[in-house]
Amino acid sequence: MKYSLLLASLVAIVGLSACEKTTVTNPTPTIVAVPGPAGEPGPAGATGATGYDGAKGATGATGYDGATGATGSTVAVPGATGATGATGATGATGYVGATGATGADGSKGDTGRTGDTVVVVPAQR
């Protein structure tokens, strides 16, 4: 089997190489033109026309003034009145004064007399 496989591959190589044909392409000859002697110079050409001036661009727009800022708000309600202060502490009670001296005894009056009894009767109506 070793030889039969080797023999088959050799036959395939020989068969494929026999089918190939080499194509020979002949190069085309290049023709080089050799210039002749230079001729007389020609007359001067006419002057060209003046070019067109381009149109002027438009003037740019002027910027606008910014908006005026809003006025600050006014206080709607005035501030509240402050709280009333606390009542001060009551002062300490003063010392009781010393008892005054006893006055002198008055002079003795006369002994009473015995007299008449007066009866008042109201008027009748």
ChimeraX attribute file (.defattr): number of C-alpha atoms within 10 A of each C-alpha:
attribute: neighborCount
match mode: 1-to-1
recipient: residues
	/A:1	6
	/A:2	6
	/A:3	8
	/A:4	9
	/A:5	9
	/A:6	10
	/A:7	11
	/A:8	10
	/A:9	12
	/A:10	11
	/A:11	10
	/A:12	10
	/A:13	10
	/A:14	10
	/A:15	11
	/A:16	9
	/A:17	9
	/A:18	8
	/A:19	8
	/A:20	8
	/A:21	7
	/A:22	6
	/A:23	6
	/A:24	6
	/A:25	6
	/A:26	6
	/A:27	6
	/A:28	6
	/A:29	6
	/A:30	6
	/A:31	6
	/A:32	6
	/A:33	6
	/A:34	6
	/A:35	6
	/A:36	6
	/A:37	6
	/A:38	6
	/A:39	6
	/A:40	6
	/A:41	6
	/A:42	6
	/A:43	6
	/A:44	6
	/A:45	6
	/A:46	6
	/A:47	6
	/A:48	6
	/A:49	6
	/A:50	6
	/A:51	6
	/A:52	6
	/A:53	6
	/A:54	6
	/A:55	6
	/A:56	6
	/A:57	6
	/A:58	6
	/A:59	6
	/A:60	6
	/A:61	6
	/A:62	6
	/A:63	6
	/A:64	6
	/A:65	6
	/A:66	6
	/A:67	6
	/A:68	6
	/A:69	6
	/A:70	6
	/A:71	6
	/A:72	6
	/A:73	6
	/A:74	6
	/A:75	7
	/A:76	6
	/A:77	6
	/A:78	6
	/A:79	7
	/A:80	6
	/A:81	6
	/A:82	6
	/A:83	6
	/A:84	6
	/A:85	6
	/A:86	6
	/A:87	6
	/A:88	6
	/A:89	6
	/A:90	6
	/A:91	6
	/A:92	6
	/A:93	6
	/A:94	6
	/A:95	6
	/A:96	6
	/A:97	6
	/A:98	6
	/A:99	6
	/A:100	6
	/A:101	6
	/A:102	6
	/A:103	6
	/A:104	6
	/A:105	6
	/A:106	6
	/A:107	6
	/A:108	6
	/A:109	6
	/A:110	6
	/A:111	6
	/A:112	6
	/A:113	5
	/A:114	6
	/A:115	6
	/A:116	5
	/A:117	5
	/A:118	6
	/A:119	6
	/A:120	5
	/A:121	6
	/A:122	6
	/A:123	5
	/A:124	4
	/A:125	3
